[in-house]
Amino acid sequence: MPRPVTTPAGAERRRRRYLGVALQRRLILVLAALEAVLVAAFLLWLRARLGGLAEALAFRAHPPPGPVAPLFLAEIARAAAGFVAANAAVLLAAAAVWERRVAALRRPLCRLLAAAGDLDLRPRPAGGGHEALELAQVWLAAERARHRRVRELVAGLAGAGAEDCARRLAEIEARVQGPPRSG
């Protein structure tokens, strides 16, 4: 059984570039600050509610029948439900901000790459001023130069004979592919 062809580790790996790093930092800082505020509000509200309940129970002439722990647990459950609801609202708002930012970046990037897929390599403004869009513009310029070079090399084949043509095509292929890329 033939062995599968393997490449050196990392040869096919490309550097990952994450979208919106600055926005991620801001969102994380805002979420951490909001979480601190929510925890403080939760604890203060819980202290006030449990303190009020304890005071109401302490100054009664006759204690309520049965255990009082369920009363305290019910207050804690109400406070926890409010805390979870507030956290969910904050996370949904952060997700909406993030999705809007990614969509605003993805639209021009997809248009640019779709045009390149159709071999429309004309320069066009990508908009947005994001690193991913700038990298796509650099790649598009490199592809434009590569295709121009191929056109020039193929134009040189016009007057060549069959043997000369085959030799020059091999040279063209080697020049167009360029040096092997390292991982």
Disulfide bonds with the S-S distance in Angstrom:
none
